[in-house]
């Protein structure tokens, strides 16, 4: 999935997330004026749409830093429900179905050994 070498340091979205995470005013606008914030930071339409859609795979493929993906999802969903059924995790599962299937199969095998 993630690979820090694939990060595009020139991507406006990376800069935007860096600042949003540190600025309470920007965080307050996140859920009400995401498109406005995106315009202010010069995001391309493709970046904005991937962000708006919470499309983890597209975000990773376009060069968003892998550390920022969970930060982005926390901005949308908060951090209170960090469980295996959280909305944020569901976006990862949708983005990486094959990897999710392998992880769940491994988990089932390991639990079968314990049981």
C-alpha positions as CSV (number, residue, x, y, z in Angstrom):
1,X,0.0,0.0,0.0
2,X,2.0,2.9,1.3
3,X,5.4,3.9,0.2
4,X,7.0,7.1,1.3
5,X,9.2,7.2,-1.8
6,X,6.0,7.6,-3.9
7,X,5.1,10.8,-2.1
8,X,4.9,13.9,-4.4
9,X,6.4,16.7,-2.3
10,X,5.2,19.2,-4.8
11,X,1.5,18.1,-4.6
12,X,-0.7,21.0,-3.2
13,X,-2.8,18.5,-1.3
14,X,0.2,17.5,0.8
15,X,0.8,21.1,1.7
16,X,-2.9,21.7,2.4
17,X,-3.1,18.7,4.8
18,X,0.1,19.8,6.6
19,X,-1.5,23.2,7.3
20,X,-5.0,22.0,8.0
21,X,-3.7,19.7,10.7
22,X,-2.1,22.6,12.5
23,X,-4.7,25.3,12.1
24,X,-7.9,25.2,14.1
25,X,-9.6,27.7,11.7
26,X,-8.9,25.5,8.7
27,X,-10.0,22.4,10.6
28,X,-13.3,24.1,11.6
29,X,-13.9,24.8,7.9
30,X,-13.0,21.2,6.8
31,X,-16.6,19.8,6.8
32,X,-18.3,23.0,5.7
33,X,-16.0,24.5,3.1
34,X,-13.7,21.8,1.8
35,X,-13.9,23.1,-1.7
36,X,-13.0,26.6,-0.6
37,X,-10.0,25.4,1.3
38,X,-9.0,23.3,-1.8
39,X,-9.2,26.4,-4.0
40,X,-7.1,28.4,-1.6
41,X,-4.3,25.9,-1.7
42,X,-4.5,25.5,-5.5
43,X,-5.6,21.9,-5.6
44,X,-6.3,20.5,-9.1
45,X,-9.9,19.2,-9.6
46,X,-8.6,15.6,-9.5
47,X,-7.0,16.2,-6.1
48,X,-10.2,17.8,-4.7
49,X,-12.4,15.0,-6.0
50,X,-10.2,12.3,-4.6
51,X,-10.2,14.1,-1.3
52,X,-13.9,14.8,-1.3
53,X,-14.6,11.2,-2.2
54,X,-12.2,9.9,0.5
55,X,-10.7,7.7,-2.2
56,X,-7.7,6.3,-0.4
57,X,-6.3,4.5,-3.5
58,X,-6.5,7.6,-5.7
59,X,-4.9,9.7,-3.0
60,X,-2.0,7.3,-2.6
61,X,-1.6,6.9,-6.4
62,X,-1.4,10.7,-6.9
63,X,1.3,11.1,-4.3
64,X,-0.3,12.0,-1.1
65,X,2.1,11.2,1.8
66,X,1.0,7.9,3.3
67,X,1.0,9.5,6.8
68,X,-1.6,12.0,5.7
69,X,-4.1,9.4,4.5
70,X,-5.2,8.5,8.0
71,X,-5.0,12.1,9.0
72,X,-7.4,13.0,6.2
73,X,-9.8,10.3,7.3
74,X,-9.7,11.6,10.9
75,X,-10.6,15.0,9.7
76,X,-13.7,13.6,8.1
77,X,-14.7,11.0,10.8
78,X,-12.9,12.0,14.0
79,X,-10.6,9.7,15.9
80,X,-13.0,8.4,18.5
81,X,-14.0,5.2,16.7
82,X,-10.6,3.6,15.9
83,X,-12.0,0.1,15.7
84,X,-12.1,-2.6,13.0
85,X,-15.5,-1.3,12.0
86,X,-14.7,2.4,11.8
87,X,-15.8,4.4,8.7
88,X,-12.1,5.2,8.1
89,X,-11.1,1.6,8.0
90,X,-14.0,0.8,5.6
91,X,-12.5,3.3,3.1
92,X,-9.2,1.4,3.3
93,X,-11.0,-1.9,2.8
94,X,-12.7,-0.5,-0.3
95,X,-9.5,0.9,-1.7
96,X,-7.5,-2.3,-1.2
97,X,-10.0,-5.3,-1.4
98,X,-7.4,-7.9,-2.3
99,X,-5.1,-6.9,0.5
100,X,-8.0,-6.8,2.9
101,X,-9.1,-10.3,1.9
102,X,-5.6,-11.6,2.5
103,X,-5.4,-9.9,5.9
104,X,-8.8,-11.3,6.9
105,X,-7.9,-14.8,5.8
106,X,-4.6,-14.6,7.8
107,X,-6.5,-13.4,10.8
108,X,-9.0,-16.3,10.5
109,X,-6.1,-18.8,10.2
110,X,-4.3,-17.4,13.3
111,X,-7.5,-17.3,15.3
112,X,-8.1,-20.9,14.3
113,X,-4.7,-21.9,15.7
114,X,-5.6,-20.4,19.0
115,X,-9.0,-21.9,19.3
